[in-house]
């Protein structure tokens, strides 16, 4: 049995540091990205040219001039903006979301089991039924 010596100071051990929070790097990266975005907009406002004219302030939609203002000769010769662009964008979003769900499922397919296979098959059948419906209704024809 060890007997403590007289006159010897015993130093307490240093407190253990807690490990870094797992989300700290993500928060730092988000802060840097936010600062870069705000800084870029702020610098462009400060040093960018501010010569405005009517053409720059007018709406621009994929090279097709939008519907003109009510009255006046300028609005009389314009056409309506085709709704096909919006439908195509919505279809792209639907099928893009399908890929977003398919990719993680494919990466971890081995560990998911039969239940996940059945769920993904049901999901794909639902999406393909929607695809067939849009195709049948002519939503994919570009006329």
C-alpha positions in Angstrom: 0.0 0.0 0.0 1.5 3.3 -1.1 1.6 6.0 1.6 1.5 9.6 0.3 4.6 11.5 1.0 4.5 14.6 3.1 5.1 17.8 1.3 4.5 16.5 -2.2 1.7 18.3 -4.1 -0.7 16.2 -6.0 -1.9 17.9 -9.1 -5.4 17.2 -10.2 -5.7 15.7 -13.7 -6.6 18.0 -16.5 -10.3 17.9 -17.4 -11.0 15.9 -20.5 -12.1 18.0 -23.5 -15.4 17.1 -25.0 -15.2 15.9 -28.6 -16.1 18.4 -31.3 -19.8 18.5 -32.1 -20.4 16.5 -35.3 -22.4 19.3 -36.8 -19.8 22.1 -36.2 -18.0 21.7 -39.6 -21.4 21.7 -41.4 -22.4 24.9 -39.6 -19.0 26.5 -40.4 -19.4 25.6 -44.0 -23.0 27.0 -44.0 -21.8 30.2 -42.4 -19.1 30.6 -45.0 -21.5 29.9 -47.9 -24.0 32.4 -46.4 -21.3 35.1 -45.9 -20.1 34.5 -49.5 -23.7 34.9 -50.9 -24.5 38.0 -48.9 -21.0 39.5 -49.6 -21.3 38.8 -53.4 -24.7 40.6 -53.6 -23.5 43.5 -51.4 -20.3 44.0 -53.5 -22.3 43.9 -56.8 -24.7 46.5 -55.5 -21.8 48.7 -54.4 -19.4 48.5 -57.4 -21.8 47.3 -60.2 -23.0 49.7 -62.9 -26.5 51.1 -62.4 -27.5 52.1 -65.9 -31.1 51.1 -66.2 -33.2 51.4 -69.3 -36.6 50.1 -70.4 -35.2 46.9 -72.0 -33.4 45.9 -68.9 -36.4 46.4 -66.7 -38.7 44.4 -69.0 -39.6 40.8 -68.2 -37.6 38.1 -70.1 -39.0 34.6 -70.3 -36.9 32.1 -72.3 -36.6 34.4 -75.3 -40.4 34.7 -75.9 -41.8 38.1 -75.2 -44.5 37.9 -72.5 -48.0 39.2 -72.9 -48.0 43.0 -73.4 -49.6 45.6 -71.2 -53.3 46.3 -71.6 -54.0 48.8 -74.3 -51.5 50.5 -76.6 -50.0 49.2 -79.8 -47.1 47.6 -78.1 -49.2 45.0 -76.3 -51.3 44.2 -79.3 -48.7 42.2 -81.2 -47.5 40.0 -78.4 -48.5 36.4 -77.7 -49.3 34.6 -74.5 -46.4 32.6 -72.9 -46.9 28.9 -73.7 -47.9 26.8 -70.8 -45.9 23.8 -72.2 -42.8 25.3 -70.6 -44.3 25.1 -67.2 -45.7 21.6 -67.8 -42.3 20.4 -68.9 -40.6 21.9 -65.9 -43.1 20.2 -63.5 -42.6 16.9 -65.2 -38.9 17.3 -64.9 -39.3 18.0 -61.2 -41.4 14.9 -60.7 -39.0 12.6 -62.4 -36.0 14.3 -60.8 -37.5 13.6 -57.4 -37.9 10.0 -58.4 -34.1 9.8 -59.0 -33.5 11.5 -55.7 -35.4 8.7 -54.0 -33.9 5.9 -56.1 -30.2 6.8 -55.6 -30.0 6.2 -51.8 -32.2 3.1 -52.1 -29.8 1.7 -54.7 -26.7 2.4 -52.6 -28.1 0.6 -49.5 -30.1 -2.1 -51.3 -28.3 -5.0 -49.7 -29.1 -4.0 -46.2 -32.8 -3.0 -46.7 -34.4 -6.4 -47.5 -37.5 -7.5 -49.3 -39.8 -4.8 -47.7 -37.8 -2.0 -49.3 -37.8 -3.8 -52.6 -41.6 -4.0 -52.6 -41.9 -0.4 -51.5 -39.7 0.8 -54.3 -41.5 -1.2 -56.8 -44.8 0.4 -55.7 -43.2 3.8 -55.9 -41.9 3.2 -59.4 -45.3 1.8 -60.6 -47.0 4.9 -59.2 -44.5 7.2 -61.1 -44.8 5.2 -64.3 -48.6 5.3 -64.2 -48.3 9.1 -63.9 -45.8 9.0 -66.8 -48.2 6.9 -69.0 -51.0 9.3 -68.2 -49.0 12.4 -69.2 -47.8 10.6 -72.4 -51.3 9.5 -73.3 -52.7 13.1 -72.7 -50.0 14.5 -75.0 -48.1 16.3 -72.4 -44.8 15.2 -73.8 -45.5 16.3 -77.4 -43.7 19.6 -78.2 -46.0 21.2 -80.8 
